[in-house]
Amino acid sequence: MGRTACDRRLEKLGRVGYRDRNGDGFRELPDGKPLVLRNGMTPIAADRAASEP
């Protein structure tokens, strides 16, 4: 079976240096610092509802 979209995205992250360098299961930046993702939300209820799973 072929690779999934997730597999391709993970491969791309690895190619540009985002790897799990310390074995904790999370990817770090190319310089070894933690990779932090922030999700911003607007205070409008309709926008919040649209972004929730």
N, C-alpha and C positions, 0 to 999 in steps of 0.2 A: 504494500500500500504506500502511496506517496506521502510526502511530508505535509504536515498541517500548517496553517497560517501561523500558529503559535511557534512551531518549530523554526520556521523561516525568520520570525521576529527575534527569537532567542539567538539564532545564528548571527543575525545582523548585529545584535548587541555585543556578542563576543568578538566579532571582527573589528569593532571600533574600540575595544578595550574594556567593556563593562563585563567583568568576570567575577566569580565567587573566589576571591583571593585567600580568604581565611577559613574556608570550609564550613561556614555557618549556614549555608543555604541561601544567602542573599548576595546579590551582585553589588560590587563596589565600583566607584569611579576608576578610570585608568590610573590615577595617582594613589589609589588605595583607600581614599576617604569613602565614607558611607554614601550610598545613592539614596537621596531623599526626594520623594515625589509628593508634591502638595496639590490638593484639589480645592480650588476656590469655588465658592457658591455665592449666588446672589440672594438677597433677603426676600425676594419675591417668591411666594408660595408656589406659583405655577411653575417657575423655573426649577425649584427644588424638587417638586414632584416629577418633573420630566427627567431629571438626572438620577433619580433613585431607581434601583433595580426592581 
